[in-house]
Amino acid sequence: MTGRVLSVNGNTITLALLEVEDTSSPSMEWRDTGMEMKLSISDDVTITEGMGTPRSGNSSPSANSSIPVSDLQKEDIVMVWYKDNTETVERVMVVQ
């Protein structure tokens, strides 16, 4: 699932769900689906930064280092993975 962060409140994030817009452009364009979802992110969920999105002030530019939920910012685009056959968030990656 892919979404744009609308808000972060403790360990709960609210996302505007997105889908890839079908364009001839080589870069991905996101389209808002009009749906929102609240996700609870437990302390054991790994949140990584991918596709060249290091944050200023982040002492480790490695894309494999985990960041806390509190580092997510409004308008971040994130991809979310669930544990198999559950609604439990397993992993989050910031893509933009």
ZALONU-149345 format. One line per 10 residues: their letters; for each residue x, y, z of N, C-alpha, C, O, CB. Coordinates in pm, 1 decimal. Each point is the difference from the previous one (the first is absolute). Glycine has a CB too. Layout:
// residues N
A> X/Y/Z/X/Y/Z/X/Y/Z/X/Y/Z/X/Y/Z; ...
// end
This chain:
// residues 96
MTGRVLSVNG> 84.2/-116.0/0.0/-84.2/116.0/0.0/89.9/123.8/0.0/106.0/1.1/62.5/-292.4/-125.9/59.1; 143.2/227.0/-191.4/76.4/124.5/-7.7/-89.9/115.0/42.7/-118.0/4.7/-34.9/263.8/-96.3/-151.6; -87.6/185.8/263.6/-79.0/113.6/43.2/85.2/121.2/31.0/121.8/-9.4/15.4/-287.8/-148.5/73.6; 98.9/272.9/-80.0/64.7/125.7/38.5/-38.2/27.0/144.0/-117.7/-5.2/35.5/113.9/97.8/-273.8; 103.6/-63.4/322.1/-24.3/24.0/141.3/-80.4/129.3/16.5/40.9/106.6/-45.9/173.4/-228.3/107.8; -329.4/109.7/4.8/-81.6/116.6/32.0/31.6/49.1/140.6/4.3/120.3/25.8/-185.7/-202.6/-179.5; 203.8/-14.4/245.6/32.5/37.9/137.8/66.8/-116.6/71.5/-16.4/-116.2/-36.9/-177.5/277.3/41.7; 269.6/-126.4/98.7/63.3/-97.7/88.4/-39.8/38.7/141.1/23.1/113.2/42.6/174.3/-155.8/-201.4; -257.5/-51.6/232.0/-43.0/24.3/137.2/46.0/-118.8/84.0/-65.0/-104.6/1.3/-137.0/243.7/-76.1; 314.8/-122.6/145.4/56.3/-112.7/74.7/44.2/-107.5/-96.8/80.7/26.2/-89.3/-227.3/24.3/287.1
NTITLALLEV> 94.2/-172.7/-181.1/34.4/-110.8/-89.9/-105.1/-21.7/-108.0/1.8/-102.6/-67.9/121.5/-3.6/255.4; -215.2/201.7/-204.3/-103.4/-12.3/-102.3/26.4/99.8/-111.6/19.3/119.2/23.8/-186.2/-197.1/148.2; 167.2/26.2/-294.6/14.8/88.6/-115.1/-128.7/-5.6/-82.4/-62.8/-105.1/-12.4/315.8/70.7/8.0; -290.4/148.3/-51.0/-115.6/6.6/-89.0/52.2/25.0/-140.4/75.0/94.5/-24.4/-228.6/-7.8/208.9; 112.0/-174.1/-277.0/46.9/8.5/-138.1/-115.5/30.0/-94.6/-112.1/-46.7/20.2/297.2/-113.5/33.1; -156.1/239.1/-157.5/-87.9/12.8/-115.8/50.0/-105.6/-98.0/114.2/6.4/-45.5/-162.4/247.5/80.3; -36.3/-350.3/-67.1/44.8/-109.7/-85.5/22.4/47.7/-142.8/-77.6/78.6/-54.5/-46.6/-240.6/199.1; 233.1/112.0/-204.1/40.9/40.6/-134.3/9.3/-120.7/-91.6/14.3/-113.6/45.1/110.8/308.1/50.7; -133.4/-167.8/-224.7/28.8/-102.4/-100.2/83.8/64.2/-109.0/-2.0/121.6/-18.6/-213.3/-248.0/68.9; 288.8/42.7/-122.0/85.3/51.3/-107.3/-89.0/39.5/-116.1/-84.3/-77.5/-45.3/279.9/-67.5/117.1
EDTSSPSMEW> -175.0/267.8/-119.6/-76.1/49.1/-114.9/64.6/-54.5/-126.1/122.4/0.6/-13.1/-192.7/210.4/136.4; -11.0/-257.7/-215.2/49.9/-57.2/-124.9/37.2/112.8/-95.2/-86.0/58.8/-65.6/-56.7/-265.7/96.0; 272.0/235.9/-36.9/47.4/104.6/-90.7/112.4/-55.3/-84.8/55.4/-105.9/29.7/-120.7/286.5/133.2; 97.9/-110.0/-266.5/111.7/-43.0/-84.8/132.8/49.9/56.6/106.6/-32.0/-52.7/-258.1/33.2/-148.4; 144.5/76.6/307.7/121.1/53.4/62.2/77.3/-111.8/70.1/-60.6/-87.6/61.7/-51.9/311.7/-31.5; 245.7/-221.6/-39.1/78.7/-104.9/67.5/-2.2/13.8/152.5/26.8/-97.0/71.0/119.9/86.8/-272.7; -178.4/129.9/252.8/-6.4/17.0/145.6/-140.6/-34.7/48.3/-97.9/18.1/-72.3/276.6/162.4/65.4; -187.3/-231.3/131.9/-129.7/-38.6/53.8/-79.2/123.5/41.2/51.6/89.5/67.0/44.7/-308.0/11.4; -219.7/221.4/-119.0/-92.3/105.4/40.9/-104.8/-64.8/88.6/-54.2/-105.1/-34.2/93.3/242.0/-178.3; -68.0/-74.7/326.8/-96.7/-55.9/94.3/-133.4/70.8/-14.8/-5.3/120.8/-23.2/190.1/-180.1/182.8
RDTGMEMKLS> -293.0/-17.4/-146.0/-135.1/55.0/-4.9/-70.0/-34.4/130.9/1.2/-114.9/44.0/-11.0/94.2/-297.9; -50.7/121.2/315.0/-73.4/-19.4/124.9/-127.3/-78.2/-29.4/-74.0/35.1/-91.9/168.1/179.6/189.1; -120.5/-320.6/-20.2/-120.0/-82.3/-22.2/-122.8/58.0/69.7/-112.1/-44.3/-25.0/259.1/-156.4/4.6; -126.6/300.4/108.3/-111.4/55.7/75.6/-27.9/-76.1/129.1/-90.0/36.5/75.6/-5.7/41.0/-290.0; 173.2/-184.1/239.9/-18.9/-79.2/122.4/111.8/30.7/99.4/112.9/30.4/-38.5/-228.0/-213.4/-93.3; 81.3/174.6/259.4/98.5/17.4/106.3/3.4/-125.8/85.3/-98.2/-73.9/7.7/62.3/324.5/-6.2; 149.9/-274.2/62.5/13.5/-114.7/87.8/87.5/36.9/118.6/102.5/66.4/-15.9/-131.5/-223.9/-178.2; -11.6/114.3/313.3/81.8/17.9/120.2/70.9/-130.8/27.6/-61.0/-106.9/-1.3/-96.3/282.1/96.6; 286.9/-165.7/-70.2/80.5/-118.6/28.8/69.6/16.4/133.7/54.0/106.3/30.7/-20.4/-148.0/-276.3; -35.3/-63.9/324.4/74.3/-1.7/125.4/133.9/-66.8/-27.1/5.5/-113.4/-47.7/-218.7/105.9/188.3
ISDDVTITEG> 321.0/78.7/-109.7/134.6/-49.6/-26.5/63.0/-40.3/133.0/30.9/85.9/82.6/-6.8/62.0/-289.3; -5.2/-277.6/227.7/58.5/-46.2/126.1/149.9/27.9/1.6/61.0/25.8/-103.7/-237.7/-204.6/123.0; 234.7/173.0/100.4/141.7/33.1/16.6/93.2/-94.3/-75.9/114.1/36.7/-28.1/-171.7/55.8/250.2; 11.7/-213.1/-255.9/87.3/-95.3/-69.5/-7.5/11.6/-152.7/65.7/-76.3/-70.8/-94.0/-76.5/264.9; -50.8/247.3/-245.1/-9.6/20.6/-145.2/122.3/77.9/-48.1/36.1/102.3/58.1/-290.0/-104.4/-47.3; 316.7/-46.6/-116.5/114.6/67.1/-58.9/-48.3/104.1/-99.5/-75.5/-31.2/-92.1/218.1/-174.0/123.4; -98.5/330.0/-12.0/-31.9/108.1/-93.9/130.8/42.4/-64.4/91.1/46.6/68.4/-293.4/32.9/67.8; 211.9/-95.4/-267.9/122.7/33.9/-71.0/-27.1/110.5/-100.9/-114.7/29.4/-33.7/200.3/-263.7/64.5; 22.6/294.7/-77.9/-8.6/102.6/-103.5/58.6/-59.0/-126.9/110.9/-53.6/1.3/-94.7/244.5/167.5; -89.5/-181.3/-277.2/46.6/-56.7/-125.6/-1.9/102.5/-109.9/-46.4/112.3/19.5/-35.5/-333.7/51.3
MGTPRSGNSS> 132.2/183.2/-187.1/-2.2/82.3/-120.8/60.3/138.7/23.0/-53.8/100.1/-47.2/-148.9/-224.8/-26.2; 314.4/129.8/146.1/73.9/124.5/15.3/-71.2/106.5/80.2/-6.5/115.0/-43.2/109.4/-167.4/-169.2; -156.4/17.4/328.0/-71.7/97.7/81.6/64.1/20.3/137.5/-71.6/-2.8/100.1/-136.5/-60.7/-220.6; 339.7/83.7/129.5/57.5/21.1/132.6/-51.2/129.6/61.1/-18.0/99.6/-70.0/222.1/-227.3/1.4; -226.9/126.1/197.0/-50.8/118.5/69.4/115.7/83.4/51.3/104.2/-53.1/38.2/-313.1/-70.1/26.8; 189.9/252.9/-64.4/102.4/86.0/56.9/6.4/-27.6/148.9/-103.3/-14.2/65.4/68.0/192.3/-242.8; 154.0/-185.6/230.4/16.0/-28.0/141.1/9.0/-148.2/30.5/30.9/-37.9/113.0/-152.5/245.9/-67.4; 95.2/-292.0/-143.8/10.7/-143.4/21.9/148.2/-35.1/-4.0/66.7/19.3/-101.7/-296.7/-65.9/-1.2; 280.4/-4.8/213.9/143.7/-26.1/9.7/42.4/-118.7/-85.6/118.2/-14.2/-31.5/-121.6/108.0/261.8; -91.8/-179.6/-268.6/34.2/-115.5/-81.5/-74.1/6.1/-132.6/-121.3/-21.0/-3.1/162.7/-115.5/209.8
PSANSSIPVS> 28.0/164.7/-315.8/-67.4/9.4/-129.2/-39.8/-135.3/-58.2/-62.5/-5.4/-105.9/190.6/212.0/66.8; -92.6/-316.4/107.0/-29.2/-133.2/-50.8/-150.0/-21.7/-12.8/-75.2/28.1/93.3/286.2/-112.7/10.3; -254.8/34.9/-218.5/-142.2/-26.1/-22.5/-47.8/-116.3/86.2/-120.6/-19.8/14.3/141.8/106.6/-248.9; 71.5/-164.8/292.7/-39.4/-113.8/80.8/-20.6/35.5/146.1/-46.9/-84.3/76.5/169.9/-58.7/-233.8; -90.0/264.0/198.7/-17.1/36.0/140.2/-145.0/36.8/25.9/-64.1/66.0/-81.8/302.5/13.6/94.8; -289.4/-123.0/101.7/-139.0/24.0/34.8/-16.2/137.7/63.5/86.4/45.8/74.8/-121.5/-292.5/-43.5; -76.9/312.0/-62.3/-30.7/129.6/60.8/-124.4/-16.8/87.0/-79.0/-91.3/-23.9/181.5/219.3/-172.7; -121.8/-42.5/296.5/-119.8/-10.5/83.8/-123.0/57.6/-70.8/12.4/80.0/-92.8/132.9/-65.1/297.1; -262.9/-56.1/-159.7/-126.1/49.9/-55.7/-3.1/152.4/5.6/-51.0/65.2/-91.1/-67.1/-276.7/161.8; 172.9/267.6/36.5/-3.8/145.5/18.5/77.1/75.7/-108.0/-20.7/120.2/-16.7/-0.5/-160.1/260.7
DLQKEDIVMV> 111.0/-28.7/-318.7/73.9/64.9/-108.9/-81.8/12.1/-127.8/37.7/73.7/-91.1/171.0/-162.4/190.1; -321.1/16.4/-106.5/-85.4/13.9/-117.5/-60.2/139.8/0.3/-37.4/53.1/104.6/-14.2/-302.0/-107.1; 43.0/307.1/-116.0/-49.4/136.9/-11.6/-119.3/5.3/-93.8/-14.6/-82.5/-90.1/244.8/170.9/134.3; -315.6/11.4/-20.6/-115.3/21.0/-87.0/50.4/13.6/-143.8/101.1/65.2/-25.8/-233.6/48.0/213.3; 61.6/-174.7/-278.6/29.7/-0.3/-143.8/102.2/-105.9/-41.3/22.2/-18.5/-119.6/-74.1/259.9/119.7; 115.8/-312.5/95.8/87.5/-112.5/-37.5/-83.7/-103.5/-74.9/-115.1/-24.8/36.0/267.4/63.9/165.8; -95.3/-98.8/-304.8/-63.7/-111.2/-70.4/63.1/-127.0/56.6/122.2/-14.5/0.6/-166.8/151.9/-215.8; -40.4/-229.8/263.1/50.9/-122.4/60.8/-64.2/-121.9/-64.0/-113.5/4.6/-47.3/152.4/117.5/262.5; 37.0/-231.7/-215.6/-52.9/-130.8/-39.0/-8.5/-81.9/127.0/89.5/4.6/84.4/9.0/6.2/-321.1; -207.6/-86.4/250.0/-25.3/-77.3/121.5/-19.9/-146.6/-37.4/-71.6/-31.6/-94.9/-32.7/233.2/208.9
WYKDNTETVE> 168.5/-290.8/-38.2/-16.3/-143.4/-17.4/-62.0/-58.6/126.5/34.4/39.1/111.5/163.6/-48.5/-270.0; -290.4/-85.2/139.0/-62.8/-69.3/112.3/62.9/-137.0/18.6/53.7/-58.0/-94.4/-268.5/181.7/53.9; 208.0/-175.8/164.2/39.1/-138.5/24.0/-97.9/-87.1/-77.9/-116.2/36.7/-17.4/214.2/14.9/250.0; -50.9/-167.7/-279.5/-83.0/-88.4/-82.1/-134.5/-29.1/65.0/-7.7/-37.1/117.1/215.1/-64.1/-208.7; -312.9/118.8/13.2/-137.1/-33.0/39.7/-46.2/70.7/127.3/-81.0/-54.5/74.9/115.1/-164.1/-183.1; 16.8/339.8/133.6/-42.2/77.1/117.5/-19.7/145.7/-39.6/27.4/38.8/-113.6/96.5/-196.3/268.5; -170.9/236.6/-61.4/-8.2/144.5/-18.9/103.5/68.5/88.7/-14.4/117.4/34.3/-231.9/-133.6/-91.4; 350.5/-58.0/93.8/107.4/52.9/84.3/111.5/53.0/-88.6/52.3/-72.2/-84.9/-109.7/-89.7/270.5; 93.9/288.7/-165.8/106.6/60.9/-79.9/132.9/-65.8/35.8/34.9/-12.7/117.3/-161.2/232.7/-129.9; 199.4/-261.3/-90.5/129.0/-66.4/19.9/116.6/93.9/-31.7/103.1/-3.0/67.3/-210.8/-216.7/-122.8
RVMVVQ> 90.4/304.2/-48.9/111.1/82.7/-47.0/-55.1/123.1/-69.2/-105.5/-4.9/-63.2/253.2/-197.6/36.8; -75.0/313.8/38.9/-36.2/125.4/-65.4/125.3/56.9/-66.1/107.9/-2.4/59.3/-294.9/47.7/109.0; 173.5/5.9/-290.5/112.7/63.6/-67.8/-44.7/136.3/-52.1/-101.7/11.5/-68.4/200.2/-237.3/4.0; -21.0/328.2/97.7/-24.8/134.2/-52.1/59.4/5.4/-140.0/119.2/-24.8/-17.9/-117.0/130.9/251.2; -85.6/-73.5/-333.6/49.9/0.7/-138.3/15.9/140.1/-56.9/71.7/17.3/-98.6/-180.5/-236.4/67.0; 44.8/319.4/89.9/14.1/138.3/-47.6/-15.7/95.2/115.1/8.4/121.4/-18.6/-95.5/-184.3/-206.4
// end
